[in-house]
């Protein structure tokens, strides 16, 4: 498996680094997030639109 480098934001106009370096998400972390989203999706689908901020 490949190790991904951390993510660094850059200002598009100047090319300078902005913000802190963010570590890359591991495959295990991504799986956990996707599982939680899949579990929450049915309840979220039944949430009245008035309760959802835009």
Backbone as XML, in Angstrom:
<?xml version="1.0"?>
<chain id="A" units="angstrom">
  <residue number="1" name="UNK">
    <atom name="N" x="0.843" y="-1.172" z="0.000"/>
    <atom name="CA" x="0.000" y="0.000" z="0.000"/>
    <atom name="C" x="0.894" y="1.243" z="0.000"/>
  </residue>
  <residue number="2" name="UNK">
    <atom name="N" x="0.435" y="2.278" z="-0.667"/>
    <atom name="CA" x="1.204" y="3.519" z="-0.751"/>
    <atom name="C" x="0.819" y="4.471" z="0.372"/>
  </residue>
  <residue number="3" name="UNK">
    <atom name="N" x="1.794" y="5.169" z="0.881"/>
    <atom name="CA" x="1.532" y="6.197" z="1.878"/>
    <atom name="C" x="1.396" y="7.530" z="1.150"/>
  </residue>
  <residue number="4" name="UNK">
    <atom name="N" x="0.294" y="8.205" z="1.394"/>
    <atom name="CA" x="0.062" y="9.487" z="0.735"/>
    <atom name="C" x="0.725" y="10.609" z="1.518"/>
  </residue>
  <residue number="5" name="UNK">
    <atom name="N" x="1.225" y="11.601" z="0.809"/>
    <atom name="CA" x="1.837" y="12.744" z="1.499"/>
    <atom name="C" x="0.760" y="13.617" z="2.126"/>
  </residue>
  <residue number="6" name="UNK">
    <atom name="N" x="1.114" y="14.426" z="3.113"/>
    <atom name="CA" x="0.138" y="15.346" z="3.689"/>
    <atom name="C" x="-0.312" y="16.360" z="2.634"/>
  </residue>
  <residue number="7" name="UNK">
    <atom name="N" x="-1.445" y="16.987" z="2.894"/>
    <atom name="CA" x="-2.024" y="17.944" z="1.960"/>
    <atom name="C" x="-1.714" y="19.358" z="2.445"/>
  </residue>
  <residue number="8" name="UNK">
    <atom name="N" x="-1.236" y="20.188" z="1.542"/>
    <atom name="CA" x="-0.926" y="21.578" z="1.874"/>
    <atom name="C" x="-1.705" y="22.483" z="0.937"/>
  </residue>
  <residue number="9" name="UNK">
    <atom name="N" x="-2.399" y="23.470" z="1.513"/>
    <atom name="CA" x="-3.113" y="24.440" z="0.701"/>
    <atom name="C" x="-2.171" y="25.527" z="0.198"/>
  </residue>
  <residue number="10" name="UNK">
    <atom name="N" x="-2.498" y="26.051" z="-0.981"/>
    <atom name="CA" x="-1.702" y="27.125" z="-1.583"/>
    <atom name="C" x="-2.616" y="28.233" z="-2.077"/>
  </residue>
  <residue number="11" name="UNK">
    <atom name="N" x="-2.160" y="29.471" z="-1.956"/>
    <atom name="CA" x="-2.889" y="30.609" z="-2.491"/>
    <atom name="C" x="-2.721" y="30.588" z="-4.014"/>
  </residue>
  <residue number="12" name="UNK">
    <atom name="N" x="-3.824" y="30.582" z="-4.775"/>
    <atom name="CA" x="-3.703" y="30.472" z="-6.225"/>
    <atom name="C" x="-2.992" y="31.649" z="-6.889"/>
  </residue>
  <residue number="13" name="UNK">
    <atom name="N" x="-3.104" y="32.822" z="-6.323"/>
    <atom name="CA" x="-2.485" y="33.994" z="-6.961"/>
    <atom name="C" x="-0.992" y="34.098" z="-6.685"/>
  </residue>
  <residue number="14" name="UNK">
    <atom name="N" x="-0.584" y="33.689" z="-5.487"/>
    <atom name="CA" x="0.822" y="33.878" z="-5.116"/>
    <atom name="C" x="1.623" y="32.577" z="-5.087"/>
  </residue>
  <residue number="15" name="UNK">
    <atom name="N" x="0.938" y="31.460" z="-4.952"/>
    <atom name="CA" x="1.636" y="30.185" z="-4.851"/>
    <atom name="C" x="2.229" y="29.924" z="-3.478"/>
  </residue>
  <residue number="16" name="UNK">
    <atom name="N" x="1.932" y="30.803" z="-2.516"/>
    <atom name="CA" x="2.463" y="30.608" z="-1.166"/>
    <atom name="C" x="1.573" y="29.646" z="-0.381"/>
  </residue>
  <residue number="17" name="UNK">
    <atom name="N" x="2.191" y="28.975" z="0.568"/>
    <atom name="CA" x="1.446" y="28.031" z="1.398"/>
    <atom name="C" x="0.496" y="28.774" z="2.323"/>
  </residue>
  <residue number="18" name="UNK">
    <atom name="N" x="-0.688" y="28.194" z="2.509"/>
    <atom name="CA" x="-1.663" y="28.760" z="3.438"/>
    <atom name="C" x="-2.210" y="27.668" z="4.342"/>
  </residue>
  <residue number="19" name="UNK">
    <atom name="N" x="-2.449" y="28.028" z="5.581"/>
    <atom name="CA" x="-3.025" y="27.089" z="6.528"/>
    <atom name="C" x="-2.073" y="25.991" z="6.939"/>
  </residue>
  <residue number="20" name="UNK">
    <atom name="N" x="-2.519" y="25.221" z="7.918"/>
    <atom name="CA" x="-1.678" y="24.129" z="8.398"/>
    <atom name="C" x="-1.674" y="22.954" z="7.416"/>
  </residue>
  <residue number="21" name="UNK">
    <atom name="N" x="-0.650" y="22.152" z="7.491"/>
    <atom name="CA" x="-0.583" y="20.928" z="6.695"/>
    <atom name="C" x="-1.598" y="19.950" z="7.282"/>
  </residue>
  <residue number="22" name="UNK">
    <atom name="N" x="-2.359" y="19.318" z="6.417"/>
    <atom name="CA" x="-3.384" y="18.371" z="6.850"/>
    <atom name="C" x="-2.910" y="16.960" z="6.500"/>
  </residue>
  <residue number="23" name="UNK">
    <atom name="N" x="-2.887" y="16.054" z="7.475"/>
    <atom name="CA" x="-2.441" y="14.696" z="7.153"/>
    <atom name="C" x="-3.426" y="14.014" z="6.202"/>
  </residue>
  <residue number="24" name="UNK">
    <atom name="N" x="-2.911" y="13.175" z="5.333"/>
    <atom name="CA" x="-3.755" y="12.438" z="4.398"/>
    <atom name="C" x="-4.640" y="11.457" z="5.161"/>
  </residue>
  <residue number="25" name="UNK">
    <atom name="N" x="-5.817" y="11.186" z="4.635"/>
    <atom name="CA" x="-6.741" y="10.225" z="5.234"/>
    <atom name="C" x="-6.287" y="8.813" z="4.883"/>
  </residue>
  <residue number="26" name="UNK">
    <atom name="N" x="-6.239" y="7.953" z="5.879"/>
    <atom name="CA" x="-5.862" y="6.560" z="5.619"/>
    <atom name="C" x="-7.064" y="5.809" z="5.043"/>
  </residue>
  <residue number="27" name="UNK">
    <atom name="N" x="-6.839" y="4.706" z="4.363"/>
    <atom name="CA" x="-7.963" y="3.911" z="3.858"/>
    <atom name="C" x="-8.908" y="3.469" z="4.986"/>
  </residue>
  <residue number="28" name="UNK">
    <atom name="N" x="-8.358" y="3.170" z="6.150"/>
    <atom name="CA" x="-9.197" y="2.756" z="7.281"/>
    <atom name="C" x="-10.087" y="3.907" z="7.755"/>
  </residue>
  <residue number="29" name="UNK">
    <atom name="N" x="-9.527" y="5.115" z="7.801"/>
    <atom name="CA" x="-10.321" y="6.275" z="8.202"/>
    <atom name="C" x="-11.432" y="6.540" z="7.182"/>
  </residue>
  <residue number="30" name="UNK">
    <atom name="N" x="-11.111" y="6.429" z="5.911"/>
    <atom name="CA" x="-12.111" y="6.634" z="4.867"/>
    <atom name="C" x="-13.225" y="5.596" z="4.959"/>
  </residue>
  <residue number="31" name="UNK">
    <atom name="N" x="-12.868" y="4.344" z="5.195"/>
    <atom name="CA" x="-13.875" y="3.293" z="5.370"/>
    <atom name="C" x="-14.792" y="3.604" z="6.545"/>
  </residue>
  <residue number="32" name="UNK">
    <atom name="N" x="-14.227" y="4.082" z="7.658"/>
    <atom name="CA" x="-15.033" y="4.408" z="8.840"/>
    <atom name="C" x="-15.998" y="5.546" z="8.547"/>
  </residue>
  <residue number="33" name="UNK">
    <atom name="N" x="-15.533" y="6.573" z="7.846"/>
    <atom name="CA" x="-16.393" y="7.708" z="7.495"/>
    <atom name="C" x="-17.516" y="7.253" z="6.559"/>
  </residue>
  <residue number="34" name="UNK">
    <atom name="N" x="-17.179" y="6.464" z="5.548"/>
    <atom name="CA" x="-18.190" y="5.987" z="4.604"/>
    <atom name="C" x="-19.220" y="5.095" z="5.284"/>
  </residue>
  <residue number="35" name="UNK">
    <atom name="N" x="-18.783" y="4.261" z="6.212"/>
    <atom name="CA" x="-19.713" y="3.400" z="6.947"/>
    <atom name="C" x="-20.671" y="4.231" z="7.794"/>
  </residue>
  <residue number="36" name="UNK">
    <atom name="N" x="-20.143" y="5.252" z="8.461"/>
    <atom name="CA" x="-20.990" y="6.126" z="9.272"/>
    <atom name="C" x="-21.997" y="6.881" z="8.403"/>
  </residue>
  <residue number="37" name="UNK">
    <atom name="N" x="-21.560" y="7.333" z="7.244"/>
    <atom name="CA" x="-22.472" y="8.035" z="6.336"/>
    <atom name="C" x="-23.560" y="7.106" z="5.819"/>
  </residue>
  <residue number="38" name="UNK">
    <atom name="N" x="-23.190" y="5.894" z="5.464"/>
    <atom name="CA" x="-24.177" y="4.927" z="4.973"/>
    <atom name="C" x="-25.200" y="4.595" z="6.061"/>
  </residue>
  <residue number="39" name="UNK">
    <atom name="N" x="-24.737" y="4.515" z="7.298"/>
    <atom name="CA" x="-25.645" y="4.221" z="8.410"/>
    <atom name="C" x="-26.602" y="5.384" z="8.671"/>
  </residue>
  <residue number="40" name="UNK">
    <atom name="N" x="-26.131" y="6.613" z="8.496"/>
    <atom name="CA" x="-26.935" y="7.798" z="8.773"/>
    <atom name="C" x="-27.865" y="8.174" z="7.617"/>
  </residue>
  <residue number="41" name="UNK">
    <atom name="N" x="-27.579" y="7.702" z="6.421"/>
    <atom name="CA" x="-28.319" y="8.132" z="5.232"/>
    <atom name="C" x="-29.835" y="7.922" z="5.319"/>
  </residue>
  <residue number="42" name="UNK">
    <atom name="N" x="-30.338" y="6.764" z="5.778"/>
    <atom name="CA" x="-31.794" y="6.594" z="5.827"/>
    <atom name="C" x="-32.480" y="7.620" z="6.745"/>
  </residue>
  <residue number="43" name="UNK">
    <atom name="N" x="-31.917" y="7.867" z="7.915"/>
    <atom name="CA" x="-32.509" y="8.849" z="8.823"/>
    <atom name="C" x="-32.418" y="10.255" z="8.229"/>
  </residue>
  <residue number="44" name="UNK">
    <atom name="N" x="-31.300" y="10.571" z="7.621"/>
    <atom name="CA" x="-31.115" y="11.896" z="7.013"/>
    <atom name="C" x="-32.112" y="12.105" z="5.870"/>
  </residue>
  <residue number="45" name="UNK">
    <atom name="N" x="-32.398" y="11.049" z="5.116"/>
    <atom name="CA" x="-33.338" y="11.146" z="3.993"/>
    <atom name="C" x="-34.743" y="11.492" z="4.475"/>
  </residue>
  <residue number="46" name="UNK">
    <atom name="N" x="-35.073" y="11.144" z="5.715"/>
    <atom name="CA" x="-36.409" y="11.409" z="6.250"/>
    <atom name="C" x="-36.460" y="12.689" z="7.083"/>
  </residue>
  <residue number="47" name="UNK">
    <atom name="N" x="-35.380" y="13.444" z="7.125"/>
    <atom name="CA" x="-35.354" y="14.700" z="7.868"/>
    <atom name="C" x="-36.142" y="15.739" z="7.095"/>
  </residue>
  <residue number="48" name="UNK">
    <atom name="N" x="-37.127" y="16.379" z="7.747"/>
    <atom name="CA" x="-37.898" y="17.400" z="7.044"/>
    <atom name="C" x="-36.987" y="18.519" z="6.515"/>
  </residue>
  <residue number="49" name="UNK">
    <atom name="N" x="-37.297" y="19.033" z="5.353"/>
    <atom name="CA" x="-36.471" y="20.059" z="4.740"/>
    <atom name="C" x="-36.366" y="21.311" z="5.608"/>
  </residue>
  <residue number="50" name="UNK">
    <atom name="N" x="-37.374" y="21.597" z="6.395"/>
    <atom name="CA" x="-37.341" y="22.790" z="7.245"/>
    <atom name="C" x="-36.230" y="22.689" z="8.305"/>
  </residue>
  <residue number="51" name="UNK">
    <atom name="N" x="-35.806" y="21.477" z="8.622"/>
    <atom name="CA" x="-34.763" y="21.277" z="9.638"/>
    <atom name="C" x="-33.368" y="21.379" z="9.045"/>
  </residue>
  <residue number="52" name="UNK">
    <atom name="N" x="-33.261" y="21.416" z="7.749"/>
    <atom name="CA" x="-31.954" y="21.421" z="7.090"/>
    <atom name="C" x="-31.585" y="22.862" z="6.747"/>
  </residue>
  <residue number="53" name="UNK">
    <atom name="N" x="-30.440" y="23.313" z="7.270"/>
    <atom name="CA" x="-29.984" y="24.670" z="6.949"/>
    <atom name="C" x="-29.431" y="24.743" z="5.558"/>
  </residue>
  <residue number="54" name="UNK">
    <atom name="N" x="-29.573" y="25.891" z="4.960"/>
    <atom name="CA" x="-29.007" y="26.100" z="3.618"/>
    <atom name="C" x="-28.082" y="27.239" z="3.653"/>
  </residue>
</chain>
